[in-house]
Amino acid sequence: MQEKTRSRREREKLRQRQGILNAAFQLFSKKGYHNVSMHEIAEKAEFAIGTLYNFFKNKEDLYRSMMKEQADEFHRLLSEALAGPGNEIDKICRYIRVKGDIFTRKKQMIQLYSAETRGVSHYQLAGMESKARSLHRDGMKKLTAVFKNGIEKGYFRPVAPPFYLAIALDNLISTFLFLWIEDADAHPFPQSIENIEAIFFKQILNSKEDVLSC
């Protein structure tokens, strides 16, 4: 009975915490981080202000927690894309599409991150810089390994070291995605996937027919 009660209590705490994070995200996206108070978040989440402080020390801690959870999710999804079935071409194709899907589903989160990290990085002020760098390094390490294996198996031409191929692809995708965020009508992203694949695979594939596996 105690176990069930504790489990129920834990679920309720998780529900409350997520409700606070959701409310904060909506307000941050609409008004900007610096223009939102903890009292506004509490009102939006329909909790007493004390409930917020049971979970987060202050607004910065709340923002940091929100961004950390998003970064962890992004990293997990991209890692799963690279670890999934198929050959190295399949893995790269899946990586492109999963990263695009993350951006399109999390457009508001990306816009919030972009707005709050201009100039003096709020990401850095919130203590997230080292976390972001660590996750990015790990992601590039995994992407590099896929390119290395693809070269060794003869799928890709060694036009550059695997690490540089990983950096080039990641930045190419991000460039198209940020163009889409700035002007979705001029740069519709779903259509851009084909452009990304054409630009990148044209340079490295040993056989042009292999790109059809995407």
Backbone hydrogen bonds in HBPLUS format (Angstrom, degrees):
<---DONOR---> <-ACCEPTOR-->    atom                        ^
c    i                          cat <-CA-CA->   ^        H-A-AA   ^      H-
h    n   atom  resd res      DA  || num        DHA   H-A  angle D-A-AA Bond
n    s   type  num  typ     dist DA aas  dist angle  dist       angle   num
A0005-THR N   A0001-MET O   2.92 MM   4  6.21 158.4  1.97 151.1 157.4     1
A0006-ARG N   A0002-GLN O   2.84 MM   4  6.04 159.9  1.88 149.7 155.2     2
A0007-SER N   A0003-GLU O   2.90 MM   4  6.06 157.4  1.95 144.9 151.6     3
A0008-ARG N   A0004-LYS O   2.89 MM   4  6.06 155.0  1.95 145.5 152.3     4
A0009-ARG N   A0005-THR O   2.92 MM   4  6.12 153.6  1.99 144.9 152.5     5
A0010-GLU N   A0006-ARG O   2.85 MM   4  6.08 153.7  1.92 148.6 155.9     6
A0011-ARG N   A0007-SER O   2.96 MM   4  6.19 155.1  2.02 145.1 151.7     7
A0012-GLU N   A0008-ARG O   3.04 MM   4  6.26 152.2  2.12 142.8 150.2     8
A0013-LYS N   A0009-ARG O   2.97 MM   4  6.27 151.4  2.06 144.7 152.4     9
A0014-LEU N   A0010-GLU O   2.95 MM   4  6.22 156.9  2.00 148.3 154.4    10
A0015-ARG N   A0011-ARG O   2.90 MM   4  6.13 151.5  1.98 144.0 152.2    11
A0016-GLN N   A0012-GLU O   2.91 MM   4  6.16 159.4  1.95 148.4 153.5    12
A0017-ARG N   A0013-LYS O   2.88 MM   4  6.07 165.6  1.90 150.8 155.1    13
A0018-GLN N   A0014-LEU O   2.94 MM   4  6.08 162.7  1.97 147.0 151.7    14
A0019-GLY N   A0015-ARG O   2.92 MM   4  6.08 151.2  2.00 144.1 152.6    15
A0020-ILE N   A0016-GLN O   2.97 MM   4  6.27 151.9  2.05 150.5 157.5    16
A0021-LEU N   A0017-ARG O   2.99 MM   4  6.31 162.0  2.02 150.5 155.2    17
A0022-ASN N   A0018-GLN O   2.86 MM   4  6.04 158.2  1.90 149.5 155.5    18
A0023-ALA N   A0019-GLY O   3.02 MM   4  6.16 159.2  2.07 142.8 148.4    19
A0024-ALA N   A0020-ILE O   2.89 MM   4  6.09 161.3  1.92 151.8 157.3    20
A0025-PHE N   A0021-LEU O   2.91 MM   4  6.07 158.6  1.96 146.4 152.3    21
A0026-GLN N   A0022-ASN O   3.08 MM   4  6.32 160.5  2.12 148.1 152.6    22
A0027-LEU N   A0023-ALA O   3.09 MM   4  6.35 160.1  2.13 149.8 154.8    23
A0028-PHE N   A0024-ALA O   2.78 MM   4  5.93 168.6  1.79 159.2 162.9    24
A0029-SER N   A0025-PHE O   2.90 MM   4  5.92 160.9  1.94 148.2 153.6    25
A0030-LYS N   A0026-GLN O   3.14 MM   4  6.25 146.4  2.26 136.1 144.6    26
A0031-LYS N   A0027-LEU O   2.81 MM   4  5.84 169.7  1.82 160.1 162.8    27
A0032-GLY N   A0028-PHE O   2.74 MM   4  4.52 141.1  1.89 122.0 131.8    28
A0035-ASN N   A0032-GLY O   3.16 MM   3  5.53 148.7  2.26 110.4 119.5    29
A0036-VAL N   A0033-TYR O   3.36 MM   3  5.76 159.5  2.41 119.5 118.4    30
A0041-ILE N   A0037-SER O   3.13 MM   4  6.49 155.9  2.19 147.1 153.6    31
A0042-ALA N   A0038-MET O   2.92 MM   4  6.16 159.1  1.97 148.8 154.3    32
A0043-GLU N   A0039-HIS O   2.97 MM   4  6.19 158.6  2.01 146.7 152.3    33
A0044-LYS N   A0040-GLU O   2.89 MM   4  6.10 160.5  1.93 149.3 154.7    34
A0045-ALA N   A0041-ILE O   2.85 MM   4  6.03 156.5  1.91 151.0 157.5    35
A0046-GLU N   A0042-ALA O   2.88 MM   4  5.86 115.2  2.31 134.7 150.8    36
A0047-PHE N   A0042-ALA O   2.96 MM   5  5.13 166.7  1.98 147.9 151.1    37
A0046-GLU N   A0043-GLU O   3.18 MM   3  4.92 143.1  2.32  92.3 103.2    38
A0051-THR N   A0048-ALA O   2.92 MM   3  5.41 137.3  2.11 110.7 122.0    39
A0052-LEU N   A0049-ILE O   3.14 MM   3  5.42 124.5  2.47 101.7 114.3    40
A0053-TYR N   A0049-ILE O   3.37 MM   4  6.82 155.6  2.44 146.9 152.8    41
A0054-ASN N   A0050-GLY O   3.06 MM   4  6.34 119.1  2.45 136.5 152.2    42
A0054-ASN N   A0051-THR O   3.13 MM   3  5.06 142.9  2.27  94.6 105.7    43
A0055-PHE N   A0052-LEU O   3.04 MM   3  5.49 146.2  2.16 107.1 116.6    44
A0056-PHE N   A0052-LEU O   2.84 MM   4  6.03 158.7  1.89 154.3 161.7    45
A0062-LEU N   A0058-ASN O   3.07 MM   4  6.38 153.7  2.14 148.1 155.6    46
A0063-TYR N   A0059-LYS O   2.88 MM   4  6.15 164.9  1.90 154.9 158.4    47
A0064-ARG N   A0060-GLU O   2.85 MM   4  6.01 162.7  1.88 149.5 154.8    48
A0065-SER N   A0061-ASP O   2.95 MM   4  6.09 157.7  2.00 144.1 150.0    49
A0066-MET N   A0062-LEU O   2.95 MM   4  6.20 157.4  2.00 150.6 156.8    50
A0067-MET N   A0063-TYR O   2.95 MM   4  6.21 166.4  1.97 156.5 159.2    51
A0068-LYS N   A0064-ARG O   2.86 MM   4  5.96 153.7  1.93 147.4 155.4    52
A0069-GLU N   A0065-SER O   3.04 MM   4  6.20 161.8  2.08 147.6 151.4    53
A0070-GLN N   A0066-MET O   3.19 MM   4  6.44 156.2  2.25 143.8 150.3    54
A0071-ALA N   A0067-MET O   2.87 MM   4  6.06 160.9  1.90 149.9 155.4    55
A0072-ASP N   A0068-LYS O   2.89 MM   4  6.09 158.8  1.93 151.0 156.7    56
A0073-GLU N   A0069-GLU O   3.03 MM   4  6.22 152.3  2.10 141.6 148.9    57
A0074-PHE N   A0070-GLN O   2.91 MM   4  6.19 164.3  1.94 154.8 158.6    58
A0075-HIS N   A0071-ALA O   2.98 MM   4  6.14 167.2  2.00 150.0 153.6    59
A0076-ARG N   A0072-ASP O   2.95 MM   4  6.10 155.6  2.01 143.6 150.5    60
A0077-LEU N   A0073-GLU O   2.99 MM   4  6.20 168.4  2.00 157.3 159.3    61
A0078-LEU N   A0074-PHE O   3.04 MM   4  6.24 164.0  2.06 154.8 159.1    62
A0079-SER N   A0075-HIS O   2.92 MM   4  5.99 153.8  1.99 146.0 153.7    63
A0080-GLU N   A0076-ARG O   2.93 MM   4  6.13 155.8  1.99 149.2 155.7    64
A0081-ALA N   A0077-LEU O   3.04 MM   4  6.26 146.1  2.16 139.1 148.3    65
A0082-LEU N   A0078-LEU O   3.18 MM   4  6.47 151.4  2.27 143.5 149.5    66
A0083-ALA N   A0079-SER O   2.97 MM   4  6.14 138.4  2.14 142.1 154.2    67
A0084-GLY N   A0080-GLU O   3.03 MM   4  5.90 117.6  2.44 140.6 151.9    68
A0091-LYS N   A0087-ASN O   3.02 MM   4  6.38 153.8  2.09 150.9 158.9    69
A0092-ILE N   A0088-GLU O   3.05 MM   4  6.25 157.5  2.10 144.0 148.9    70
A0093-CYS N   A0089-ILE O   2.93 MM   4  6.15 166.7  1.95 155.3 159.1    71
A0094-ARG N   A0090-ASP O   2.90 MM   4  6.08 159.8  1.94 148.1 153.9    72
A0095-TYR N   A0091-LYS O   2.90 MM   4  6.08 152.0  1.98 143.1 151.2    73
A0096-ILE N   A0092-ILE O   3.01 MM   4  6.30 161.2  2.05 154.2 157.6    74
A0097-ARG N   A0093-CYS O   3.13 MM   4  6.41 164.6  2.15 150.6 154.3    75
A0098-VAL N   A0094-ARG O   2.80 MM   4  5.92 159.4  1.84 154.5 160.6    76
A0099-LYS N   A0095-TYR O   2.95 MM   4  6.01 165.5  1.97 149.8 154.0    77
A0100-GLY N   A0096-ILE O   3.07 MM   4  6.23 154.7  2.13 141.3 148.7    78
A0101-ASP N   A0097-ARG O   2.87 MM   4  6.06 150.5  1.96 141.0 149.5    79
A0102-ILE N   A0098-VAL O   2.87 MM   4  6.13 154.3  1.94 151.2 157.6    80
A0103-PHE N   A0099-LYS O   3.12 MM   4  6.38 165.4  2.14 149.5 152.3    81
A0104-THR N   A0100-GLY O   2.98 MM   4  6.20 161.8  2.01 150.1 155.3    82
A0105-ARG N   A0101-ASP O   2.93 MM   4  6.02 156.0  1.99 147.9 154.1    83
A0106-LYS N   A0102-ILE O   2.84 MM   4  5.82 144.9  1.96 146.0 156.4    84
A0109-MET N   A0106-LYS O   3.06 MM   3  5.24 115.3  2.49 101.2 116.9    85
A0110-ILE N   A0106-LYS O   2.94 MM   4  6.23 160.9  1.98 161.6 167.3    86
A0111-GLN N   A0107-LYS O   2.89 MM   4  6.14 157.0  1.94 151.8 158.7    87
A0112-LEU N   A0108-GLN O   2.90 MM   4  6.10 154.1  1.97 145.4 152.2    88
A0113-TYR N   A0109-MET O   2.92 MM   4  6.16 165.0  1.94 150.2 154.2    89
A0114-SER N   A0110-ILE O   2.86 MM   4  6.07 161.3  1.89 149.6 154.8    90
A0115-ALA N   A0111-GLN O   2.90 MM   4  6.04 161.5  1.94 148.6 153.5    91
A0116-GLU N   A0112-LEU O   2.99 MM   4  6.10 157.2  2.04 152.4 158.2    92
A0117-THR N   A0114-SER O   3.41 MM   3  5.37 154.9  2.48  97.2 104.3    93
A0122-HIS N   A0116-GLU O   3.28 MM   6  5.78 142.8  2.43 141.7 150.0    94
A0124-GLN N   A0121-SER O   3.14 MM   3  5.10 121.8  2.50  90.5 103.8    95
A0125-LEU N   A0121-SER O   3.00 MM   4  6.36 156.3  2.06 140.8 147.6    96
A0126-ALA N   A0122-HIS O   2.76 MM   4  5.92 144.7  1.88 146.5 155.0    97
A0128-MET N   A0123-TYR O   2.97 MM   5  5.41 156.9  2.02 168.5 164.1    98
A0127-GLY N   A0124-GLN O   2.96 MM   3  5.20 158.8  2.00 111.5 115.5    99
A0132-ALA N   A0128-MET O   2.86 MM   4  6.05 166.2  1.88 163.3 166.5   100
A0133-ARG N   A0129-GLU O   2.96 MM   4  6.15 163.0  1.99 152.1 156.9   101
A0134-SER N   A0130-SER O   2.97 MM   4  6.05 154.6  2.03 141.3 148.4   102
A0135-LEU N   A0131-LYS O   3.03 MM   4  6.28 164.4  2.06 154.1 157.3   103
A0136-HIS N   A0132-ALA O   2.92 MM   4  6.08 159.1  1.97 148.8 155.3   104
A0137-ARG N   A0133-ARG O   2.84 MM   4  5.99 161.0  1.88 149.4 154.6   105
A0138-ASP N   A0134-SER O   3.05 MM   4  6.25 158.7  2.09 145.4 151.1   106
A0139-GLY N   A0135-LEU O   2.91 MM   4  6.13 157.0  1.96 146.7 153.4   107
A0140-MET N   A0136-HIS O   2.87 MM   4  6.10 160.1  1.91 153.5 158.5   108
A0141-LYS N   A0137-ARG O   2.90 MM   4  6.08 146.5  2.02 143.6 153.2   109
A0142-LYS N   A0138-ASP O   3.08 MM   4  6.38 155.2  2.14 148.4 153.6   110
A0143-LEU N   A0139-GLY O   2.96 MM   4  6.21 158.7  2.01 148.5 154.8   111
A0144-THR N   A0140-MET O   2.80 MM   4  5.83 154.5  1.86 142.7 150.2   112
A0145-ALA N   A0141-LYS O   3.08 MM   4  6.28 150.7  2.17 139.6 146.9   113
A0146-VAL N   A0142-LYS O   3.22 MM   4  6.55 147.7  2.33 141.6 149.2   114
A0147-PHE N   A0143-LEU O   3.15 MM   4  6.52 160.5  2.19 150.7 155.1   115
A0148-LYS N   A0144-THR O   2.86 MM   4  6.11 157.2  1.91 152.0 159.2   116
A0149-ASN N   A0145-ALA O   2.94 MM   4  6.12 164.7  1.97 148.0 151.6   117
A0150-GLY N   A0146-VAL O   2.88 MM   4  6.04 154.7  1.95 145.9 153.8   118
A0151-ILE N   A0147-PHE O   2.91 MM   4  6.12 150.2  2.00 148.3 154.9   119
A0152-GLU N   A0148-LYS O   3.03 MM   4  6.27 163.8  2.06 149.7 154.3   120
A0153-LYS N   A0149-ASN O   2.94 MM   4  6.12 145.0  2.07 146.1 155.2   121
A0155-TYR N   A0150-GLY O   2.86 MM   5  5.14 134.2  2.07 161.5 162.6   122
A0156-PHE N   A0150-GLY O   3.24 MM   6  5.54 160.8  2.28 112.9 114.7   123
A0154-GLY N   A0151-ILE O   3.09 MM   3  5.11 152.4  2.17 100.7 109.3   124
A0206-ASN N   A0155-TYR O   3.06 MM  51  5.75 161.5  2.09 148.6 145.9   125
A0157-ARG N   A0204-ILE O   2.52 MM  47  4.95 158.7  1.57 147.8 156.1   126
A0159-VAL N   A0157-ARG O   2.76 MM   2  5.58 137.6  1.94 108.2  95.0   127
A0164-TYR N   A0161-PRO O   2.97 MM   3  5.47 121.2  2.32 113.8 127.6   128
A0165-LEU N   A0161-PRO O   3.12 MM   4  6.47 150.3  2.21 152.4 161.3   129
A0166-ALA N   A0162-PRO O   2.96 MM   4  6.25 153.8  2.03 149.4 156.1   130
A0167-ILE N   A0163-PHE O   3.01 MM   4  6.34 161.1  2.05 150.3 154.7   131
A0168-ALA N   A0164-TYR O   2.89 MM   4  5.97 159.7  1.93 143.1 149.3   132
A0169-LEU N   A0165-LEU O   2.96 MM   4  6.13 165.4  1.98 150.8 154.1   133
A0170-ASP N   A0166-ALA O   3.02 MM   4  6.13 170.8  2.03 152.3 155.4   134
A0171-ASN N   A0167-ILE O   3.00 MM   4  6.10 162.3  2.03 149.6 154.3   135
A0172-LEU N   A0168-ALA O   2.93 MM   4  6.03 148.3  2.04 143.3 152.6   136
A0173-ILE N   A0169-LEU O   3.00 MM   4  6.26 165.4  2.02 158.8 160.8   137
A0174-SER N   A0170-ASP O   3.09 MM   4  6.28 165.3  2.11 144.4 148.8   138
A0175-THR N   A0171-ASN O   2.91 MM   4  6.00 154.5  1.98 144.9 151.2   139
A0176-PHE N   A0172-LEU O   3.23 MM   4  6.51 165.2  2.26 150.9 153.2   140
A0177-LEU N   A0173-ILE O   2.96 MM   4  6.21 155.5  2.02 151.1 158.9   141
A0178-PHE N   A0174-SER O   2.89 MM   4  6.08 158.7  1.93 153.3 157.7   142
A0179-LEU N   A0175-THR O   3.04 MM   4  6.24 147.6  2.15 143.9 152.9   143
A0180-TRP N   A0176-PHE O   3.04 MM   4  6.30 150.8  2.13 141.6 149.2   144
A0181-ILE N   A0177-LEU O   2.94 MM   4  6.27 151.5  2.02 145.2 153.1   145
A0182-GLU N   A0178-PHE O   3.02 MM   4  6.16 154.5  2.09 141.8 147.7   146
A0183-ASP N   A0179-LEU O   2.95 MM   4  6.14 154.5  2.02 147.8 154.8   147
A0187-HIS N   A0183-ASP O   2.99 MM   4  6.09 148.5  2.09 150.3 160.1   148
A0192-SER N   A0189-PHE O   2.65 MM   3  4.73 125.1  1.94 103.5 121.1   149
A0193-ILE N   A0189-PHE O   3.25 MM   4  6.61 132.0  2.50 160.0 172.3   150
A0195-ASN N   A0192-SER O   2.98 MM   3  4.95 115.7  2.40  94.2 110.7   151
A0196-ILE N   A0192-SER O   2.85 MM   4  6.18 158.2  1.90 158.6 164.3   152
A0197-GLU N   A0193-ILE O   2.96 MM   4  6.22 167.4  1.98 154.2 157.1   153
A0198-ALA N   A0194-GLU O   2.90 MM   4  6.03 155.5  1.96 142.6 149.9   154
A0199-ILE N   A0195-ASN O   2.86 MM   4  6.00 168.2  1.88 153.7 156.6   155
A0200-PHE N   A0196-ILE O   2.93 MM   4  6.00 170.4  1.94 153.9 157.2   156
A0201-PHE N   A0197-GLU O   2.85 MM   4  5.52 149.0  1.94 138.5 147.9   157
A0202-LYS N   A0198-ALA O   3.24 MM   4  5.69 145.9  2.36 127.4 135.9   158
A0203-GLN N   A0200-PHE O   3.10 MM   3  5.64 141.6  2.25 110.3 119.8   159
A0205-LEU N   A0201-PHE O   2.95 MM   4  5.39 166.8  1.96 148.7 149.9   160
A0210-ASP N   A0207-SER O   3.05 MM   3  5.57 149.5  2.15 112.2 120.3   161
A0212-LEU N   A0209-GLU O   3.07 MM   3  5.72 156.8  2.13 116.4 123.1   162
A0213-SER N   A0210-ASP O   3.04 MM   3  5.87 169.6  2.05 123.8 127.1   163
A0214-CYS N   A0211-VAL O   3.05 MM   3  5.81 169.3  2.06 121.4 124.8   164
